[in-house]
């Protein structure tokens, strides 16, 4: 018989292997370290809070709670608020991708949308292809799903379609995850020609595409590029993720998932198991906001402010980074990708930099393949231009002192 002695206690079971192998997000950890108000942080992709249309959002909440509080505070369909789906479908159609409300699922942030896709599509051991470098939280999701992540090389123009084709033929992946417009972390945008090539590879090699587009409406210059989902070969195999976090407010935690019917139904079931449905009142308020406010006019103000901040950062990097550094000038989004000269280690330098009340995110954690220790991601949206300029002064001094030059 089992030993039932009261003085013996069995050990607590271990965590699941997927939980043990998946680390915390370095970005979230850095944000905790740099939360002091005196720190000028280029680390987090935090939208500028002073640009939130707080008054318009408050009015939307007040109206839905005054007019239909029983409905706004009740359980709601897993697929999402019909008015919100209709509004998103209309905006997607106007941007060049014909969309019906029934094509959409409302999610608790686009992050949940990607989690639902991983649940619906991936078995442990399945291969997921990602851009290298890649959005950090996506790597967390795929790790928790038990997938094997395989990096695809990129250049200054984004993912390399020829390399994608060769790797897809060799690895037999289930899914390609890609952020083709103002990518996180690099800020790069894939050309229409490369988008068409990605769609063709996916169709010929037989894989799903998760196209993540949180930044597409934050374009400062140039012409918008069509979604990969609109290209021949991609229509029946692309899940398009969208977000309200960058265009309205991240605290709403609202995202969208547009997917072919069979995949969307699977994601609805996964969502029922995860949280039943996204916040009813937040969805109702967002739908009302889109009905009573001019989101496009609000986005003009946001883009104008972010363009000025992008310019302040990019134009100041020559005086802040060591000679021989490289960086890009994204046409929109939230991030600049910079590379220090050979011999610099952005991760090792960060603690010394933070002591000067300035911060960035080292680039190494974003790589699924061999990391570049000299890379760093710099966000330009959180602080106004004068603070960005002061932050670059601090960064120059910190890097110089760290390398014994100051």
N, C-alpha and C positions, 0 to 999 in steps of 0.2 A: 504493500500500500504506500501511496505517497507520504512523505514526511510532512505532517501537519503541525510540527512543533512551532509554537508561537514566536520562538526566538530566532527563527530562520526566515529570511526575506529574500525572495528571488530578485535578481537584478532587473532594473527597468529595461524593457526592450529597446534596442537601438532604433535610431531614425531610419526611415527608408533611404536606400542608397542614393536615390535622386536628390533627396534633401541634403544629404551629407556632401555630395559632390558639387552642388550648386552654391557658389559663393554670393555674398552680398554685392550689390552694385557699387563699384568704386565711386561713381558719380554721387550716389546718395550718401556715401560715407564722407566724401569731400564736402558736400553741402553741410553736413553736420559740423564739420571742423571749421567751416568758414561762415557760420551763421552770425558771427558778431557784426553789429551794424557798421563798424568802422572798416570792414573788409570790402574792397572792391573786387567782386568775384566775376571772372570770365568763365567760371566753371559750369554752372547749371544752365540748362535751357529754360530759364524762367521768364515767361512773358512779362513785359513791363507792367506792374500793377497799376500805375497811374493812368495807363491807357485803357483799362477795363471800362466798359460802359456800365458802371455800377448803377447809375440812375435808371437807365433803360432796363437793365435786368431786374432791378427791384420793382419797377412798375409792372413788368411781366408777371413776377411772382404775386404781387398784390392783386392783380386782376384775376388770375386763375384761382387764387384762394378766396377772393370775394365773390366770384361768380359761380364757381362749382367746387367748393371745398370737399364735398363728399367724394367726387370723382378724382380730384387731384391728390387726395390722401389715401385712396384705396389701392388695393392690388390692381395690376393692369396686365395686358397681354405680354407674353414673353417676347413677341416680335417687336414690340415698341408702340409708342403713341402714333395712331394713324395720321394725325395732323403733322407731327414732326416728320414722319416718313414721307408724307406728301411734299412737304417743303424741301426736304433734302433731295428728293427725286427731281423736283423742278430745278433746283440749283445745279444738280449733276447734268441734267439734260441741257440746260443753258450753257454749260461749260463743254458740251460736245460729246457727252456719253448718254444716249437715250436710256432713261431709267424709269421704271415703274415703282410706285411705293412698295409693292409686294416683292420687289427685288432686294429690299433692304431689311436689315436687322439692326435695331438700336442696341448699343453695348455700353457698359460702364467704362467709358474711355476706350480708345482704339487698342490700348494694351490688352483689355479683355478680349477684343475681337481676335487678336493674334493667338491668345491662349485658347479660345474656342476652336480656331482653325487647327492648332496643334492637336487638340483633343480629338477632333473629327477626322484628321488625316493621318496621324502618325502613330505607328506601332513602335515599341522600343527597338532600337537598332536601325530604324529607317534613316536614310540619308537626307539631310537638308542642305541645300547649297545656299551660301550667303556671300554677299560682297565682303571683300577684305580690304579695309576695316568695315565693321558692321555695327548697327545699333545695339548697344549693350544689353538692353532688356530683352531683346529678341534672343540673344544667346542664352540668357537665363531661362526663358520659356522653353527653348528647344532642349536645354539640359534637363529640365524638370520632366519633359516628355520622354526622356530616354533616347532622343535622336542622336545620330552621329552627324556632327556639323562639319561640312567640308567647305573650305574657303575657295572663292573664285577670284583670281587676280583682277585688280582695277588699275586704271591709270588716271591722269588728270581729267579725263572725260567720263569716268565712271567704269562700270563693269565691262570686261573684255568679252564680246560675244563669241569670238573664236575659242577662247579659253573655256567659256561656259559650255560650248558644244562638245569640246574634247572631254571635259570633266564629266558632263552628263552622260556621254557614251560609256565612260569607264565606270562610273559610280552607280548608275541606275537610281537616281534620286527620286523621292516622292514629291519634293517641294523645292521651289526657289523662293527665297525671301529677298525682297529688293525695295529700296527707297529711291526711286529714280529721279525725284525732284528735290533739290536742295538737301541732299542726303545728310543724315546724322550718322557719323560725326564730320564728314568732309565738306559739306556744303555743295558738292558736285551735282550737276544735272546731266542726265543722259539725253543725248540727241535723239531726234525722231528716227534717224537711221538705225541707231543702236536699239531703240525700243522695238522697232519692227524686227530686228534680228533676234532679240530676246524672245519675242512672241513666236517666231518661226522655230527657234530651237526647242521651245517648250512643246510646241505642237508635234514636231518631228520626233523628239525624244520621249514624249509622253509623261510630262510632269505638270503638277499644279504650280501656279504662281500666286504668291501673296504679295500684292502691290500696296505698299504703305505710303499714304500721301497726307501726312499731317501739315506740311508746309506749303503746299501748292498755291494757296491763295496769298502767300506772302512774297510775291514777285515784285522786285523794285524796278527792273528794266528787262528789255527783251520780250519776245513773244512766248506765250504759254506753249508747252509741249503737250500733245495728246497723251492721255493715259495709255499704258500698255494694254489695258483691258479693251481698248477700242481697236487694236490692230488685228488683222486677219490671223487666225490661228490661236489667239488668246481669249476669244470671247467665251468659250465654253470651259475654260480652265483657270480663270483669274478671279481671285477674291480681292476686292478693292477696299482697303481700310481708310476711313476718314476720321477726323477728330474735330470737336468744337473747342479743344483746349487752346489752340493758337489763334482762333478767330473770335472767340467770345471770352471764355475764362476756363482755366484748367480745373478750378474748384467744382464746376458742374459735373465733371467726370462723365462726359457724354461722348460717345463715338458712334461710328456707323460701319456696317459691314455689308457690302454689295457682293453677291455671289450667285453662281448658277444654282438652280432650284434644288438639286440633290444635295449639294454642299450646304446651302443655306438651311435646309431642313435639319441636317445633322447638327449644325451649329445651334439651332434653336433648342434642340434636345439637350445639347451640352450646356447651354445657358440655363435651361430649367434646372439642371442638376447643380449649377454653380450658384445662382442667386435668384431664380424664378424670373425676375425681370429687373430692368434698370429703374431707378427712382422715378416713380410716377410724377411727382410734383416737379422735379427737375426737367423731365421731358416736356411736361405741359407748359412750363415757363419758357423753355427754349422755343417751343412751337409758337407760343404767343409773341415772344420777342421777334421772331422772324416775320410775324404778321404785322406787328405795329411799328417796328424800328427799321431803319435803313442800314442793314448790315454792310452793304457794299460801300456806303459813305463812311461808315466806321472803319472799314478796312483800308480805305484811302488814307485816313489819318494814321492808322497803325503803320502802314507801309511807308508813308512819308517819314515818320519818326524812326523807323528801323533803318531806312536807307541812310539817314543822317548818322545814325549810330554805326552802321556798317562802314561808312566812309571814315568816321573818326578812328575806328579801330584799324582798318586796313591801311589808311594813310599814315598812321602813327607807328606801324610795326617796324619800319626801317630804322627808326631811332630807338626802338625798345629791344629788339632781338639782336643777337650777335651777328657780325658780318658772316655771310655765307648761308644764312637762314633762308628758307623758302616758305611762301604762303600763297593762298589763292584769293580771288576776289569774287565771292559768290554773287549771283544775280538775284538772290532772294534768300528766304529762310532765316536761320538764326545763328549759323556757325561758320567760322573760318578754321581751316586746317593748316597748321604750320609745322615746319620741320626744322629743328635746330641743326647746326653743323655736326659733322661726325665727331664723336667723342663726348657729346652731351647726352645726359640721361634725364629726360623730363620727369620721370618718377622719382629718382633720387633727389632732384633739385626742388621738388615741390615743397617739402617741409621748410626749407630755407626761404623759399619765396613767400610762403604764408606768413612767416615772421615779419615780413614787410607789409602785411595787410593787403595782399593781393593774391589771386589764385587763378588757376587754369585746371583743366583736366588732362593728365598725361594720356597720350594716344595709345600706349601699349595695350591696355585692357580691351580695346575695341577690335583687336585682331583675333580672328579665329585661327590664323596660321602664324607664321613667324612674325613677332611684333617688331615694330620700328621703335627703339627706345627713345629716339630723338623727336618723335612726333608729339604734338599737343593739339587739343581742341580748345578754341576760344569762342565763347558766346558773346555776342555784341548787343543783345536786346534788353538786358536787365537794367543797365545804367544809362543815364543821359550822356551826351558827348563830353561835357566837361569832366565828368567822373571817369569816363573811359580814358581821357587824356591823362588824368592824374594816375589812374591805374597803370598806364603804360610807363609813366615816369618811375613808379614803384617797381614795376617788373624789370625795367632796364637796370636799376640800381641793384635789385636782388640778384639777377643773373650775373651781373658783373662781380659783385662781392662773392658769390658762390664759386666763381672761377678765379678768384684771387686777383681781379682786375680793378677792384674799387678801393 
